Amino acid sequence: MLSSLLGRSRVQRVRHELRRRTLRVIRRETPSPGFVCLTFADASLHDFRSDGFDDHVKLLLPQPDGSLVKRDYTPRAFDTVAGTLTIEFALHAHGPASDWARQADVGTVAEIGGPRGSMLIPADDDWQLLIGDASALPAILRRLEELPAGRRVQAFVRLDDAADARAVSSPADARVHWLHDDAALLAALRAHGKPAGSHFVWAAGEHRLMAQVRELLAGELGIDSADLKVSSYWKRGVSDFNEH
C-alpha cells in the first residue's frame, strides 16, 4: 500500500509479527452485486492482530504456471476467540483475485499473510472525513462500526454501480455520501470544504483519483499534512500494483 504521510504526522505506526495462515471458508455472503464477503476460520487465528481499520492481509493465490499472485485486502472483521476472519472483496471485471472470490464457497482453502503492521489514525478529533472508492469501502465500513458513539464523521464513497450503496450502521454521528463518478466525488469534497475544529481526513482508492483527492485536500482546501492520510490501493491498468 502506497501511503502519503507528508511532513509531521499524527499517524501512529505499530508493527506485528508477520505470519502466514491457511484458512478455510465457512460462510459466503453477497452484501451487494459488486461485493462478496467471505468468512474464514482456523485455530491459527487465535492470535491474529489487526489494530487499524485499514490494515491489510495478503491473499496468496497459486497459479497454474507455478507463480503466486498476491493481493491486499482489509480484515473486515475478526474474532480471535472463535478463530474467524472476514474479508469483503470488491469484484472487478477480471483478475485472479476477483475470479477466485467469485467461485470461492464454503470449504474453499486460502492462504493469507499478515498484517505486518497497523497505521493508527486519531479517533478523538471533532470531525473525521473518510473518502474512497469501492476498494476502500470495507475499510470505511469497519471504521464507521468501530468509532465511538457521538463521534462526528462523514464518508464520501465513489461507486461504479449505485446498487452497491448500502445501509450503514454506526454508533457514531455518521453520514455517508454515495457518488458515482470521479468528478462527482471531487465536487462533493470541494462543496464540503475544510471541517471546522480538530479533524482528520483519511482517503484510499485508485492511484490517479487519490492524487486528485490529495491535491484538492492539501492544496485547495488547505488540510494540514499532519491531519491527512491518503493511500493508493490500486492503479488502473496495472494488475499487480500492490503485489510486492
C-alpha positions in Angstrom: 0.0 0.0 0.0 1.5 3.4 -1.0 0.7 6.0 1.6 1.3 9.7 1.6 2.3 10.7 5.1 3.8 14.1 4.5 5.7 16.2 7.0 4.8 15.7 10.6 2.0 13.2 11.1 -0.4 12.1 13.8 -0.5 8.6 12.4 1.0 6.0 14.8 2.8 3.0 13.2 2.5 -0.4 15.0 4.5 -3.4 13.9 3.2 -7.0 14.1 4.8 -10.4 13.8 4.5 -11.4 10.1 2.7 -14.8 9.8 1.2 -17.0 7.1 -2.0 -18.8 7.9 -4.0 -21.4 5.9 -7.8 -20.8 6.3 -11.0 -22.4 5.2 -14.1 -20.5 4.1 -17.1 -21.2 6.5 -19.5 -18.6 5.2 -20.2 -16.8 1.9 -22.4 -13.7 1.6 -23.2 -11.2 -1.1 -23.9 -7.8 0.5 -24.4 -6.1 -2.9 -23.9 -7.0 -6.5 -20.3 -5.9 -6.7 -19.1 -7.4 -3.5 -18.5 -10.9 -2.0 -18.0 -11.3 1.8 -16.1 -14.5 2.9 -15.6 -15.6 6.5 -12.7 -17.9 7.1 -11.9 -20.0 10.1 -8.8 -21.7 11.6 -7.3 -22.2 15.0 -4.2 -20.3 13.9 -6.3 -17.1 14.1 -6.3 -17.2 17.9 -3.5 -14.6 17.9 -4.5 -12.7 14.8 -4.0 -8.9 15.3 -5.4 -6.0 13.3 -5.3 -2.8 15.2 -6.2 -0.4 12.4 -9.4 -0.3 10.3 -7.3 0.0 7.1 -4.9 -2.8 7.8 -4.3 -5.3 5.1 -3.5 -9.0 4.7 -2.1 -10.5 1.6 -4.2 -13.2 -0.1 -1.8 -15.7 -1.7 -3.1 -17.5 -4.8 -1.0 -20.2 -6.5 -1.4 -20.1 -10.3 -1.3 -23.0 -12.8 2.1 -21.8 -14.1 3.6 -22.1 -10.6 3.6 -18.3 -9.9 2.0 -16.8 -6.8 -0.5 -13.9 -7.1 -0.6 -11.6 -4.0 -3.4 -9.2 -3.4 -4.1 -6.9 -0.4 -7.4 -7.0 1.4 -8.8 -5.3 4.5 -9.7 -7.5 7.5 -13.4 -6.5 7.6 -13.9 -8.3 11.0 -12.2 -10.9 13.1 -12.8 -12.9 16.3 -9.8 -14.4 17.9 -11.9 -16.5 20.4 -14.0 -18.0 17.6 -10.9 -18.2 15.3 -12.6 -16.4 12.4 -11.7 -13.7 9.9 -14.0 -11.9 7.4 -12.8 -10.3 4.2 -15.0 -8.3 1.8 -14.0 -8.4 -1.9 -14.8 -5.7 -4.3 -15.3 -7.6 -7.6 -13.5 -6.2 -10.7 -14.4 -7.3 -14.2 -11.4 -9.6 -14.4 -8.4 -10.6 -12.4 -7.2 -13.7 -10.5 -8.3 -12.5 -7.0 -11.8 -11.3 -8.2 -12.2 -14.6 -10.2 -11.2 -16.6 -7.1 -13.6 -14.7 -4.9 -16.5 -15.2 -7.3 -16.1 -19.0 -7.2 -15.0 -19.4 -3.6 -17.5 -21.2 -1.4 -17.8 -23.0 1.9 -14.8 -25.3 2.2 -12.5 -23.4 -0.1 -9.0 -23.1 1.3 -6.9 -19.9 1.2 -3.5 -18.8 2.5 -3.0 -15.3 3.9 0.0 -13.4 5.2 0.0 -10.5 7.7 -1.0 -7.9 8.7 2.7 -6.8 9.0 1.6 -3.7 10.9 -1.1 -1.1 11.6 -1.2 2.6 10.9 -3.4 4.1 13.6 -5.2 7.4 12.9 -6.5 9.6 15.7 -10.1 8.8 16.9 -10.7 11.8 19.2 -11.0 14.7 16.8 -14.1 16.8 16.4 -14.5 15.6 12.9 -13.4 12.7 10.6 -13.7 12.5 6.9 -13.4 9.2 5.1 -13.0 9.1 1.4 -12.7 6.2 -1.0 -13.8 4.1 -3.9 -15.2 0.5 -3.9 -11.8 -0.9 -2.9 -11.8 1.3 0.2 -15.4 0.6 1.2 -14.7 -2.4 3.5 -12.2 -0.2 5.5 -14.7 2.7 5.6 -17.4 0.4 6.9 -15.2 -1.1 9.5 -14.2 2.4 10.7 -17.8 3.5 10.9 -18.6 0.5 13.0 -15.7 0.9 15.4 -15.9 4.7 16.1 -17.4 5.5 19.5 -20.9 7.0 20.0 -21.2 10.7 19.3 -18.1 11.0 17.1 -18.9 13.1 14.0 -17.8 11.6 10.7 -18.7 12.0 7.1 -17.8 9.4 4.4 -17.7 10.1 0.7 -17.7 6.9 -1.4 -17.3 6.6 -5.1 -19.0 3.6 -6.6 -19.4 2.5 -10.3 -22.8 0.8 -9.5 -25.4 2.6 -7.4 -26.7 -0.9 -6.4 -23.6 -1.3 -4.2 -24.7 1.5 -1.9 -26.0 0.1 1.3 -27.5 1.0 4.7 -24.7 1.8 7.2 -24.9 1.1 10.9 -22.6 3.2 13.2 -22.7 4.3 16.8 -21.0 7.5 15.6 -22.8 10.5 14.3 -22.2 9.4 10.7 -23.4 10.4 7.3 -22.4 8.6 4.1 -22.5 10.2 0.6 -22.6 7.8 -2.4 -21.0 9.3 -5.5 -21.0 7.6 -8.9 -18.0 9.1 -10.8 -14.7 10.8 -10.0 -16.0 14.3 -10.9 -18.9 13.9 -8.5 -16.6 12.8 -5.7 -14.3 15.7 -6.2 -17.2 18.2 -6.4 -18.7 16.9 -3.2 -15.4 17.2 -1.3 -15.0 20.8 -2.7 -18.5 21.7 -1.6 -18.0 20.2 1.9 -14.8 22.2 2.4 -12.4 22.1 5.3 -14.0 20.9 8.5 -14.2 23.3 11.4 -12.4 22.3 14.6 -9.9 19.4 15.0 -10.2 16.9 12.2 -8.5 14.0 10.4 -9.0 13.0 6.8 -8.5 9.5 5.5 -8.7 8.6 1.8 -7.9 5.5 -0.2 -8.6 4.1 -3.7 -7.4 4.2 -7.3 -4.0 5.8 -7.7 -4.9 8.6 -10.1 -8.1 9.5 -8.3 -6.2 9.6 -4.9 -3.6 12.0 -6.5 -6.5 14.3 -7.4 -8.1 13.9 -3.9 -4.7 14.7 -2.2 -4.2 17.8 -4.4 -7.7 19.1 -3.6 -7.4 18.4 0.2 -3.9 19.6 0.8 -3.8 22.4 -1.8 -7.2 23.8 -2.5 -8.8 23.1 0.9 -5.6 23.6 3.0 -5.8 20.4 5.1 -2.5 20.1 7.0 -0.4 17.1 6.1 -0.4 16.1 9.8 -4.2 15.6 9.6 -4.2 13.7 6.4 -3.6 10.1 5.2 -4.0 9.3 1.5 -3.3 5.8 0.2 -3.3 4.2 -3.3 -4.9 0.8 -3.1 -4.7 0.1 -6.9 -3.8 1.6 -10.2 -6.0 1.4 -13.3 -4.4 -0.8 -16.0 -1.8 -2.3 -13.5 -2.9 -5.7 -12.3 -0.1 -6.3 -9.7 0.2 -2.7 -8.3 0.4 -3.8 -4.7 1.7 -7.3 -5.2 5.1 -6.6 -3.6 
